[in-house]
Amino acid sequence: MIKKIIIAIAVLIAFAVAAFIAAGIYAVNNVPEGIVLNWDYPDAVVVGDEFDVTITVINELDERRQLGDLSFYSPLLDGASIVSFDPAPAQDQGALPFIDHSVSYNRSIKAEDEFVIVVTMIAEEAGVFSGDVEVTIDGMLSMHTTTQTLVIEESDD
């Protein structure tokens, strides 16, 4: 009897883990309809230089959309650090488990409008750094993840 109970508990835990993984896969692969992300940043920067990464969130639909979180994942920020955001986010959570830096905007984007975020960064280490940036639209079940690459060169000094 105890053996059957242990097996039943193990099966329930396995189903719970599978459901959690499936929800995560659905959320990451559920690109929000009508949202376009444009990225603009220098092709290469030099160690010690400040530079801007401009993220434009475009709402192509005829209804309001809600911009939630903006999260940067490793190793994108291994060679640079964030100095500031313009406009400032509603909340800056900084580093979270598995996330190098996360901020919340919790801002509505009007129909057929855009929202521009300028992230000022400083190059700290030479190399090529590529990692994910995740933008949450209309809640956790609608995320847009892109991979971005920073090229940081040694200074001539």
Steps between C-alpha positions, in 0.01 A plus 500: 500500500777746592680411178186589298468833680866584430454412131184713482682796656791456259259496203326816626835677540603392149176640355542826691858541372390418144216755519739767631748431218222501239369834629852645479550374144159640401575838655843536338374389159179707513619805308241775550304575184543850363811583705826585325829562680769710334853512640761764429850490647858549379667227295796512739599697809827543687565397861421797724256663258138572580256410224125492445278208410168631366205261522185601316185304587248548220132417544358435152152406622200730539479429873708590804774260611670481839879506519609313812857390568825541312757237602863451395654152520860373509741519342386823329592708805825316576701770318289806579284641775186709492540863605145629448164466330317786328218526577553360845309176567222482758716250691860386466537150646867473407633144501251220557549122498607402144466863381790747492282811509124551493281810502123548493332770297135402550412750230221504246596541135222666301357343187732537201758679714849429627701529819873572487740393776863615499728282710835665569776247563874505563739255336715328763666201333613424145328217314187397317204462733171352384195440713125529523287801573141425592209742472172413669185622326148467648613281788720198547343287227616727221875552486729600219859379535778606267870427498722806477880519463740763631852529357741668742852581387812574703589865533818632338625639832 
